[in-house]
Amino acid sequence: MNYLFAYLFLINIASGIIFWLDKRKAIQSKRRIKENTLHFYELLGGVFSILFLMYQIRHKNQKKGYFLITYLIALLWIGLVGFVVFKFKP
């Protein structure tokens, strides 16, 4: 279980940096990071930092499609972590 939290900590740092870089590129009108790439990092477990940053740096929080997919991935990860931590039985 400690490995899971260490993994989530590291992947959220990496995801947060990538999300922040996309925001910087948007401000500078440079080539952006694809949304599919951002969603991929969310699926890897970086969804928690991305959700936090969506509102802190005001990036992609108005895009309904992106918003919906991100929250669905967050629910998936919350369920997975809950299952591992509390050993829920189906």
C-alpha positions as CSV (number, residue, x, y, z in Angstrom):
1,M,0.0,0.0,0.0
2,N,2.9,2.4,0.7
3,Y,4.1,1.7,-2.8
4,L,0.8,2.9,-4.2
5,F,1.0,6.2,-2.3
6,A,4.6,6.7,-3.3
7,Y,3.6,6.0,-6.9
8,L,0.6,8.4,-6.8
9,F,2.8,11.1,-5.2
10,L,5.4,10.9,-8.0
11,I,2.9,10.6,-10.9
12,N,1.0,13.6,-9.6
13,I,4.1,15.7,-9.4
14,A,4.9,14.8,-13.1
15,S,1.3,15.3,-14.2
16,G,1.2,18.7,-12.4
17,I,4.3,19.8,-14.2
18,I,3.0,18.8,-17.6
19,F,-0.4,20.5,-17.0
20,W,1.4,23.6,-15.8
21,L,3.6,23.6,-19.0
22,D,0.5,23.3,-21.1
23,K,-0.9,26.4,-19.4
24,R,2.4,28.3,-20.0
25,K,2.3,27.3,-23.7
26,A,-1.3,28.5,-23.9
27,I,-0.3,31.9,-22.5
28,Q,2.6,32.1,-24.9
29,S,0.5,31.0,-27.9
30,K,2.9,28.1,-28.5
31,R,2.2,24.5,-29.5
32,R,0.1,22.8,-26.8
33,I,0.2,19.4,-25.2
34,K,-2.6,17.3,-26.6
35,E,-5.6,16.7,-24.3
36,N,-5.2,12.9,-24.9
37,T,-1.7,13.1,-23.4
38,L,-3.1,15.0,-20.4
39,H,-5.8,12.4,-20.0
40,F,-3.2,9.6,-20.3
41,Y,-1.4,11.1,-17.3
42,E,-4.7,11.3,-15.4
43,L,-5.3,7.6,-16.1
44,L,-1.8,6.9,-14.8
45,G,-2.9,8.4,-11.5
46,G,-2.0,12.1,-11.9
47,V,-5.6,13.2,-11.9
48,F,-5.5,14.6,-8.4
49,S,-2.9,17.2,-9.1
50,I,-4.6,18.1,-12.4
51,L,-7.9,18.6,-10.7
52,F,-6.3,20.8,-8.1
53,L,-4.5,22.8,-10.8
54,M,-7.5,23.2,-13.0
55,Y,-8.9,25.6,-10.5
56,Q,-5.7,27.1,-9.0
57,I,-4.2,28.2,-12.4
58,R,-7.6,28.4,-14.1
59,H,-6.7,26.0,-16.9
60,K,-9.2,23.9,-18.8
61,N,-11.9,24.2,-16.1
62,Q,-14.4,25.7,-18.6
63,K,-14.0,23.0,-21.2
64,K,-17.0,20.7,-20.5
65,G,-15.6,17.7,-22.4
66,Y,-12.3,17.8,-20.7
67,F,-13.9,18.5,-17.4
68,L,-16.2,15.5,-17.7
69,I,-13.5,13.0,-18.6
70,T,-11.2,14.3,-15.9
71,Y,-13.9,13.8,-13.2
72,L,-14.7,10.3,-14.5
73,I,-11.1,9.4,-14.2
74,A,-11.0,10.9,-10.7
75,L,-13.9,8.7,-9.7
76,L,-12.2,5.7,-11.1
77,W,-9.0,6.4,-9.0
78,I,-11.0,7.2,-5.9
79,G,-12.7,3.9,-6.2
80,L,-9.4,2.1,-6.8
81,V,-7.7,3.7,-3.9
82,G,-10.7,3.0,-1.7
83,F,-10.6,-0.6,-2.7
84,V,-6.9,-1.0,-1.9
85,V,-7.0,1.0,1.4
86,F,-10.2,-0.5,2.7
87,K,-10.2,-3.8,0.9
88,F,-13.8,-3.5,-0.3
89,K,-15.3,-6.7,-1.5
90,P,-17.5,-6.6,-4.7
